[in-house]
Amino acid sequence: MIWRRHAIEIEPRDGLGANTTYRVTVLPGLSDLRGNRLTTAQEFVFATGATIPTGEIRGVFFDWAGARATPMARVEVWREIDSTFRWAARTDSTGRFVLRDLENGRYRLRGWMD
């Protein structure tokens, strides 16, 4: 018997935007119909424009009141000219984060811990 199911299709509700870069992360634990599981995250990056931007913002989310870096905080950035599209990340166990695939320009950043 040959098992040929080898694809996941993702279709955005409003379609793909022009000149936009997308990053899709498939987390460990995803399994197929046979129970085969991913053991590591898989990232896929593609663009509907000519190039994929290479800019990034890195940092550490720090809780000044608690005097410590904050794991699992949410960080979000958006362009000043378009606040409807946002890039988001969670901090790692040391409070570090990175947001990738950003075009040159000015961004606003905010973060919060729950």
PyMOL commands that set and color helices and strands:
alter all, ss='L'
color gray80, all
select strands_A, chain A and resi 21-26+42-47+55-60+62-63+68-69+74-79+82-90+96-102+107-112
alter strands_A, ss='S'
color yellow, strands_A
deselect
rebuild
show_as cartoon
